[in-house]
């Protein structure tokens, strides 16, 4: 039962991570340090905020279920 729930959570977590917006405009800008907007304090709103919170919740649930399965 827990393995099935873990599988569903895994698929949902992968999907929600893929839906997240790209915070960097250029990959080479991160490596060279040229992306100044990456670390600015920008508030998430609407769907972006929901996706971020859903990622956090699914990640925590994934960790907890994995830990419970490990202890059994």
C-alpha distance (Angstrom), angle and dihedral (degrees) to the residues before:
residue distance angle dihedral
X1 . . .
X2 3.80 . .
X3 3.80 91.0 .
X4 3.80 90.3 57.3
X5 3.80 91.7 49.0
X6 3.80 89.4 48.2
X7 3.79 90.6 52.1
X8 3.80 92.0 51.2
X9 3.82 91.6 46.9
X10 3.82 89.6 49.6
X11 3.79 93.1 53.4
X12 3.82 91.5 46.0
X13 3.79 91.3 48.4
X14 3.80 92.2 51.2
X15 3.80 91.2 48.5
X16 3.80 94.8 47.8
X17 3.82 92.3 48.0
X18 3.79 89.7 52.4
X19 3.81 89.5 52.0
X20 3.79 93.3 56.5
X21 3.76 117.0 110.2
X22 3.77 121.5 -109.3
X23 3.81 108.6 -105.8
X24 3.79 93.3 -168.2
X25 3.78 120.7 66.6
X26 3.79 94.7 -157.4
X27 3.78 129.8 20.3
X28 3.78 93.5 -145.0
X29 3.80 89.7 54.3
X30 3.79 89.8 63.7
X31 3.79 93.6 51.4
X32 3.80 94.8 46.3
X33 3.80 94.5 38.9
X34 3.77 93.3 -117.8
X35 3.80 97.4 127.3
X36 3.80 104.7 91.2
X37 3.81 93.8 168.7
X38 3.80 92.8 62.6
X39 3.81 95.8 82.2
X40 3.79 99.1 34.6
X41 3.77 116.6 120.9
X42 3.80 101.3 -104.8
X43 3.80 120.3 168.9
X44 3.75 118.1 -131.5
X45 3.77 115.5 -135.0
X46 3.77 138.2 -174.5
X47 3.78 117.5 -16.9
X48 3.81 93.3 3.5
X49 3.80 90.8 57.8
X50 3.81 90.9 47.8
X51 3.81 92.1 50.2
X52 3.80 91.6 49.2
X53 3.79 92.7 50.2
X54 3.81 92.4 44.0
X55 3.81 89.2 52.6
X56 3.79 90.5 52.3
X57 3.81 93.5 48.1
X58 3.81 94.2 45.3
X59 3.80 90.8 47.6
X60 3.79 91.8 52.2
X61 3.81 92.6 46.5
X62 3.81 89.9 48.4
X63 3.80 91.0 52.0
X64 3.80 93.7 46.8
X65 3.80 94.9 48.1
X66 3.82 91.0 46.2
X67 3.80 90.1 51.2
X68 3.80 92.2 48.6
X69 3.81 91.1 50.0
X70 3.81 89.5 49.0
X71 3.81 91.9 53.2
X72 3.79 94.2 51.1
